[in-house]
C-alpha cells in the first residue's frame, strides 16, 4: 500500500469521528509531519504517514524528537491497521 493511500484513509477516518486532518506543509522547515490532526475537545496530533518498509528521514526524526520533547502528541502510522488503532485510541 502506498503512503498516499494510507494518508487518504487517515483523512477519512478522522473525518468520521468529527475531526479534520490538515495537510501540513512548512516550506521553511523540512521534515514536519504530514498531517495536523485536529480532534473535538481541543486535541491536536502531529501525524507522519509512512508505508511499511519506508523510513523516516533524519529531519523527520528531528521533528519527532522536538515534538515529543515539547510534550506534543506525535504519531507515525505505517499502515491502515495503525490508522484504525490510532482512531480507536483517540476516541477513548
Biotite code that builds the C-alpha atoms (Angstrom):
import biotite.structure as struc

atoms = struc.array([
    struc.Atom([0.000, 0.000, 0.000], chain_id="A", res_id=1, res_name="UNK", atom_name="CA", element="C"),
    struc.Atom([1.294, 3.464, -0.898], chain_id="A", res_id=2, res_name="UNK", atom_name="CA", element="C"),
    struc.Atom([1.705, 6.288, 1.607], chain_id="A", res_id=3, res_name="UNK", atom_name="CA", element="C"),
    struc.Atom([-0.906, 8.369, -0.195], chain_id="A", res_id=4, res_name="UNK", atom_name="CA", element="C"),
    struc.Atom([-3.459, 5.565, 0.229], chain_id="A", res_id=5, res_name="UNK", atom_name="CA", element="C"),
    struc.Atom([-2.749, 5.333, 3.967], chain_id="A", res_id=6, res_name="UNK", atom_name="CA", element="C"),
    struc.Atom([-2.953, 9.120, 4.217], chain_id="A", res_id=7, res_name="UNK", atom_name="CA", element="C"),
    struc.Atom([-6.322, 9.206, 2.431], chain_id="A", res_id=8, res_name="UNK", atom_name="CA", element="C"),
    struc.Atom([-7.591, 6.521, 4.763], chain_id="A", res_id=9, res_name="UNK", atom_name="CA", element="C"),
    struc.Atom([-6.426, 8.561, 7.758], chain_id="A", res_id=10, res_name="UNK", atom_name="CA", element="C"),
    struc.Atom([-8.218, 11.672, 6.482], chain_id="A", res_id=11, res_name="UNK", atom_name="CA", element="C"),
    struc.Atom([-11.453, 9.722, 6.026], chain_id="A", res_id=12, res_name="UNK", atom_name="CA", element="C"),
    struc.Atom([-11.273, 8.040, 9.438], chain_id="A", res_id=13, res_name="UNK", atom_name="CA", element="C"),
    struc.Atom([-10.504, 11.327, 11.215], chain_id="A", res_id=14, res_name="UNK", atom_name="CA", element="C"),
    struc.Atom([-13.476, 12.956, 9.461], chain_id="A", res_id=15, res_name="UNK", atom_name="CA", element="C"),
    struc.Atom([-15.678, 10.042, 10.578], chain_id="A", res_id=16, res_name="UNK", atom_name="CA", element="C"),
    struc.Atom([-15.003, 10.915, 14.229], chain_id="A", res_id=17, res_name="UNK", atom_name="CA", element="C"),
    struc.Atom([-15.630, 14.640, 13.748], chain_id="A", res_id=18, res_name="UNK", atom_name="CA", element="C"),
    struc.Atom([-12.052, 15.816, 13.247], chain_id="A", res_id=19, res_name="UNK", atom_name="CA", element="C"),
    struc.Atom([-10.009, 17.381, 10.475], chain_id="A", res_id=20, res_name="UNK", atom_name="CA", element="C"),
    struc.Atom([-6.664, 16.102, 9.168], chain_id="A", res_id=21, res_name="UNK", atom_name="CA", element="C"),
    struc.Atom([-4.963, 19.136, 7.656], chain_id="A", res_id=22, res_name="UNK", atom_name="CA", element="C"),
    struc.Atom([-2.141, 18.611, 5.188], chain_id="A", res_id=23, res_name="UNK", atom_name="CA", element="C"),
    struc.Atom([0.809, 20.183, 6.976], chain_id="A", res_id=24, res_name="UNK", atom_name="CA", element="C"),
    struc.Atom([3.489, 21.858, 4.863], chain_id="A", res_id=25, res_name="UNK", atom_name="CA", element="C"),
    struc.Atom([6.100, 24.234, 6.217], chain_id="A", res_id=26, res_name="UNK", atom_name="CA", element="C"),
    struc.Atom([8.411, 25.420, 3.423], chain_id="A", res_id=27, res_name="UNK", atom_name="CA", element="C"),
    struc.Atom([10.936, 26.877, 5.859], chain_id="A", res_id=28, res_name="UNK", atom_name="CA", element="C"),
    struc.Atom([11.087, 23.676, 7.947], chain_id="A", res_id=29, res_name="UNK", atom_name="CA", element="C"),
    struc.Atom([11.583, 20.431, 6.080], chain_id="A", res_id=30, res_name="UNK", atom_name="CA", element="C"),
    struc.Atom([10.752, 17.247, 7.969], chain_id="A", res_id=31, res_name="UNK", atom_name="CA", element="C"),
    struc.Atom([7.467, 18.347, 9.548], chain_id="A", res_id=32, res_name="UNK", atom_name="CA", element="C"),
    struc.Atom([4.731, 15.731, 9.978], chain_id="A", res_id=33, res_name="UNK", atom_name="CA", element="C"),
    struc.Atom([2.427, 15.019, 7.019], chain_id="A", res_id=34, res_name="UNK", atom_name="CA", element="C"),
    struc.Atom([-0.821, 15.802, 8.829], chain_id="A", res_id=35, res_name="UNK", atom_name="CA", element="C"),
    struc.Atom([-2.016, 18.004, 11.633], chain_id="A", res_id=36, res_name="UNK", atom_name="CA", element="C"),
    struc.Atom([-4.969, 16.095, 13.076], chain_id="A", res_id=37, res_name="UNK", atom_name="CA", element="C"),
    struc.Atom([-7.398, 18.343, 14.966], chain_id="A", res_id=38, res_name="UNK", atom_name="CA", element="C"),
    struc.Atom([-9.984, 16.499, 17.039], chain_id="A", res_id=39, res_name="UNK", atom_name="CA", element="C"),
    struc.Atom([-13.011, 17.542, 19.065], chain_id="A", res_id=40, res_name="UNK", atom_name="CA", element="C"),
    struc.Atom([-12.186, 18.751, 22.550], chain_id="A", res_id=41, res_name="UNK", atom_name="CA", element="C"),
    struc.Atom([-9.057, 20.648, 21.537], chain_id="A", res_id=42, res_name="UNK", atom_name="CA", element="C"),
    struc.Atom([-6.883, 17.592, 20.930], chain_id="A", res_id=43, res_name="UNK", atom_name="CA", element="C"),
    struc.Atom([-4.190, 18.006, 18.263], chain_id="A", res_id=44, res_name="UNK", atom_name="CA", element="C"),
    struc.Atom([-1.799, 15.384, 16.869], chain_id="A", res_id=45, res_name="UNK", atom_name="CA", element="C"),
    struc.Atom([1.171, 15.665, 14.514], chain_id="A", res_id=46, res_name="UNK", atom_name="CA", element="C"),
    struc.Atom([0.952, 12.556, 12.317], chain_id="A", res_id=47, res_name="UNK", atom_name="CA", element="C"),
    struc.Atom([3.618, 11.220, 9.967], chain_id="A", res_id=48, res_name="UNK", atom_name="CA", element="C"),
    struc.Atom([2.480, 8.611, 7.420], chain_id="A", res_id=49, res_name="UNK", atom_name="CA", element="C"),
    struc.Atom([4.869, 6.002, 6.041], chain_id="A", res_id=50, res_name="UNK", atom_name="CA", element="C"),
    struc.Atom([4.376, 2.811, 4.098], chain_id="A", res_id=51, res_name="UNK", atom_name="CA", element="C"),
    struc.Atom([5.589, -0.459, 5.536], chain_id="A", res_id=52, res_name="UNK", atom_name="CA", element="C"),
    struc.Atom([9.257, -0.745, 4.668], chain_id="A", res_id=53, res_name="UNK", atom_name="CA", element="C"),
    struc.Atom([9.643, 3.023, 4.410], chain_id="A", res_id=54, res_name="UNK", atom_name="CA", element="C"),
    struc.Atom([11.921, 5.034, 6.648], chain_id="A", res_id=55, res_name="UNK", atom_name="CA", element="C"),
    struc.Atom([11.867, 8.403, 8.302], chain_id="A", res_id=56, res_name="UNK", atom_name="CA", element="C"),
    struc.Atom([14.427, 10.935, 7.157], chain_id="A", res_id=57, res_name="UNK", atom_name="CA", element="C"),
    struc.Atom([16.867, 12.494, 9.582], chain_id="A", res_id=58, res_name="UNK", atom_name="CA", element="C"),
    struc.Atom([14.848, 15.733, 9.516], chain_id="A", res_id=59, res_name="UNK", atom_name="CA", element="C"),
    struc.Atom([11.629, 13.827, 10.236], chain_id="A", res_id=60, res_name="UNK", atom_name="CA", element="C"),
    struc.Atom([13.305, 12.097, 13.187], chain_id="A", res_id=61, res_name="UNK", atom_name="CA", element="C"),
    struc.Atom([14.471, 15.501, 14.479], chain_id="A", res_id=62, res_name="UNK", atom_name="CA", element="C"),
    struc.Atom([10.956, 16.919, 14.147], chain_id="A", res_id=63, res_name="UNK", atom_name="CA", element="C"),
    struc.Atom([9.552, 13.930, 16.031], chain_id="A", res_id=64, res_name="UNK", atom_name="CA", element="C"),
    struc.Atom([12.122, 14.348, 18.790], chain_id="A", res_id=65, res_name="UNK", atom_name="CA", element="C"),
    struc.Atom([11.357, 18.063, 19.091], chain_id="A", res_id=66, res_name="UNK", atom_name="CA", element="C"),
    struc.Atom([7.603, 17.481, 19.311], chain_id="A", res_id=67, res_name="UNK", atom_name="CA", element="C"),
    struc.Atom([7.974, 14.774, 21.950], chain_id="A", res_id=68, res_name="UNK", atom_name="CA", element="C"),
    struc.Atom([10.407, 16.969, 23.905], chain_id="A", res_id=69, res_name="UNK", atom_name="CA", element="C"),
    struc.Atom([7.831, 19.787, 23.827], chain_id="A", res_id=70, res_name="UNK", atom_name="CA", element="C"),
    struc.Atom([5.114, 17.448, 25.103], chain_id="A", res_id=71, res_name="UNK", atom_name="CA", element="C"),
    struc.Atom([3.158, 17.436, 21.847], chain_id="A", res_id=72, res_name="UNK", atom_name="CA", element="C"),
    struc.Atom([1.114, 14.497, 20.559], chain_id="A", res_id=73, res_name="UNK", atom_name="CA", element="C"),
    struc.Atom([3.069, 12.789, 17.771], chain_id="A", res_id=74, res_name="UNK", atom_name="CA", element="C"),
    struc.Atom([2.409, 9.534, 15.952], chain_id="A", res_id=75, res_name="UNK", atom_name="CA", element="C"),
    struc.Atom([3.882, 7.676, 12.982], chain_id="A", res_id=76, res_name="UNK", atom_name="CA", element="C"),
    struc.Atom([1.397, 5.455, 11.135], chain_id="A", res_id=77, res_name="UNK", atom_name="CA", element="C"),
    struc.Atom([2.699, 2.690, 8.871], chain_id="A", res_id=78, res_name="UNK", atom_name="CA", element="C"),
    struc.Atom([-0.497, 1.112, 7.509], chain_id="A", res_id=79, res_name="UNK", atom_name="CA", element="C"),
    struc.Atom([-4.290, 1.212, 7.725], chain_id="A", res_id=80, res_name="UNK", atom_name="CA", element="C"),
    struc.Atom([-4.254, -1.038, 10.797], chain_id="A", res_id=81, res_name="UNK", atom_name="CA", element="C"),
    struc.Atom([-2.133, 1.603, 12.560], chain_id="A", res_id=82, res_name="UNK", atom_name="CA", element="C"),
    struc.Atom([-4.691, 4.216, 11.487], chain_id="A", res_id=83, res_name="UNK", atom_name="CA", element="C"),
    struc.Atom([-7.519, 2.126, 12.964], chain_id="A", res_id=84, res_name="UNK", atom_name="CA", element="C"),
    struc.Atom([-5.578, 1.681, 16.225], chain_id="A", res_id=85, res_name="UNK", atom_name="CA", element="C"),
    struc.Atom([-4.837, 5.428, 16.346], chain_id="A", res_id=86, res_name="UNK", atom_name="CA", element="C"),
    struc.Atom([-8.519, 6.305, 15.787], chain_id="A", res_id=87, res_name="UNK", atom_name="CA", element="C"),
    struc.Atom([-9.643, 3.838, 18.448], chain_id="A", res_id=88, res_name="UNK", atom_name="CA", element="C"),
    struc.Atom([-7.152, 5.341, 20.908], chain_id="A", res_id=89, res_name="UNK", atom_name="CA", element="C"),
    struc.Atom([-8.127, 8.972, 20.329], chain_id="A", res_id=90, res_name="UNK", atom_name="CA", element="C"),
    struc.Atom([-11.846, 8.176, 20.592], chain_id="A", res_id=91, res_name="UNK", atom_name="CA", element="C"),
    struc.Atom([-11.457, 6.747, 24.112], chain_id="A", res_id=92, res_name="UNK", atom_name="CA", element="C"),
])
